[in-house]
Amino acid sequence: MKTLFTILLVIFSIALILVVLLQKGKSAGLSGAITGGAEHLFGRQKARGLDLLLERATVVLAVGFIFLSLIVSYILM
């Protein structure tokens, strides 16, 4: 059982790293710094398509990673 949860934890961690790296940055250099302030002032620009999918996948993987980390740490105690 310990091995199964450890393997799942490794899979979740690698998937979380990949999903975070696939996301677009919030600012792109100096031009992003200038326009980024306007986006925060007038509200967040709506995420579309792949960006929305990656944001949701990040949340799901992060929650799963934390949950599996707690389970593995409890099993190893």
CYANA upper distance limits for C-alpha pairs under 8 A (distance plus 0.5 A):
  1 MET  CA      5 PHE  CA      6.95
  2 LYS  CA      6 THR  CA      6.65
  2 LYS  CA     72 VAL  CA      7.44
  2 LYS  CA     75 ILE  CA      7.23
  2 LYS  CA     76 LEU  CA      8.40
  3 THR  CA      7 ILE  CA      6.60
  4 LEU  CA      8 LEU  CA      6.72
  5 PHE  CA      9 LEU  CA      6.54
  5 PHE  CA     68 LEU  CA      7.32
  5 PHE  CA     71 ILE  CA      8.11
  5 PHE  CA     72 VAL  CA      6.86
  6 THR  CA     10 VAL  CA      6.81
  6 THR  CA     72 VAL  CA      7.12
  7 ILE  CA     11 ILE  CA      6.75
  8 LEU  CA     12 PHE  CA      6.59
  8 LEU  CA     68 LEU  CA      8.08
  9 LEU  CA     13 SER  CA      6.58
  9 LEU  CA     65 PHE  CA      6.82
  9 LEU  CA     68 LEU  CA      6.38
  9 LEU  CA     69 SER  CA      7.32
 10 VAL  CA     14 ILE  CA      6.70
 11 ILE  CA     15 ALA  CA      6.59
 12 PHE  CA     16 LEU  CA      6.46
 12 PHE  CA     61 LEU  CA      6.77
 12 PHE  CA     64 GLY  CA      7.64
 12 PHE  CA     65 PHE  CA      6.34
 13 SER  CA     17 ILE  CA      6.73
 13 SER  CA     61 LEU  CA      8.44
 13 SER  CA     65 PHE  CA      7.01
 14 ILE  CA     18 LEU  CA      6.76
 15 ALA  CA     19 VAL  CA      6.61
 15 ALA  CA     61 LEU  CA      7.91
 16 LEU  CA     20 VAL  CA      6.65
 16 LEU  CA     58 THR  CA      6.84
 16 LEU  CA     61 LEU  CA      6.28
 16 LEU  CA     62 ALA  CA      7.30
 17 ILE  CA     21 LEU  CA      6.68
 18 LEU  CA     22 LEU  CA      6.68
 19 VAL  CA     23 GLN  CA      7.11
 19 VAL  CA     54 LEU  CA      6.83
 19 VAL  CA     57 ALA  CA      7.75
 19 VAL  CA     58 THR  CA      6.82
 20 VAL  CA     54 LEU  CA      8.30
 20 VAL  CA     58 THR  CA      7.27
 22 LEU  CA     54 LEU  CA      8.26
 23 GLN  CA     51 ASP  CA      7.28
 23 GLN  CA     54 LEU  CA      7.12
 23 GLN  CA     55 GLU  CA      8.41
 24 LYS  CA     51 ASP  CA      8.15
 26 LYS  CA     32 GLY  CA      7.98
 26 LYS  CA     36 GLY  CA      8.04
 27 SER  CA     31 SER  CA      8.17
 27 SER  CA     32 GLY  CA      4.64
 27 SER  CA     33 ALA  CA      6.49
 27 SER  CA     36 GLY  CA      6.88
 28 ALA  CA     32 GLY  CA      4.95
 28 ALA  CA     33 ALA  CA      7.71
 29 GLY  CA     33 ALA  CA      6.92
 30 LEU  CA     34 ILE  CA      6.91
 31 SER  CA     35 THR  CA      6.71
 32 GLY  CA     36 GLY  CA      5.77
 33 ALA  CA     37 GLY  CA      7.12
 34 ILE  CA     38 ALA  CA      7.81
 35 THR  CA     39 GLU  CA      6.94
 36 GLY  CA     40 HIS  CA      6.97
 37 GLY  CA     41 LEU  CA      6.69
 38 ALA  CA     42 PHE  CA      6.59
 39 GLU  CA     43 GLY  CA      6.16
 39 GLU  CA     44 ARG  CA      6.12
 39 GLU  CA     45 GLN  CA      7.01
 40 HIS  CA     44 ARG  CA      6.35
 47 ALA  CA     51 ASP  CA      6.10
 47 ALA  CA     52 LEU  CA      5.76
 48 ARG  CA     52 LEU  CA      6.00
 49 GLY  CA     53 LEU  CA      6.95
 50 LEU  CA     54 LEU  CA      6.55
 51 ASP  CA     55 GLU  CA      6.68
 52 LEU  CA     56 ARG  CA      6.76
 53 LEU  CA     57 ALA  CA      6.56
 54 LEU  CA     58 THR  CA      6.52
 55 GLU  CA     59 VAL  CA      6.97
 56 ARG  CA     60 VAL  CA      6.78
 57 ALA  CA     61 LEU  CA      6.47
 58 THR  CA     62 ALA  CA      6.42
 59 VAL  CA     63 VAL  CA      6.69
 60 VAL  CA     64 GLY  CA      6.64
 61 LEU  CA     65 PHE  CA      6.40
 62 ALA  CA     66 ILE  CA      6.72
 63 VAL  CA     67 PHE  CA      6.61
 64 GLY  CA     68 LEU  CA      6.48
 65 PHE  CA     69 SER  CA      6.48
 66 ILE  CA     70 LEU  CA      6.78
 67 PHE  CA     71 ILE  CA      6.86
 68 LEU  CA     72 VAL  CA      6.57
 69 SER  CA     73 SER  CA      6.57
 70 LEU  CA     74 TYR  CA      6.56
 71 ILE  CA     75 ILE  CA      6.68
 72 VAL  CA     76 LEU  CA      6.68
 73 SER  CA     77 MET  CA      6.89
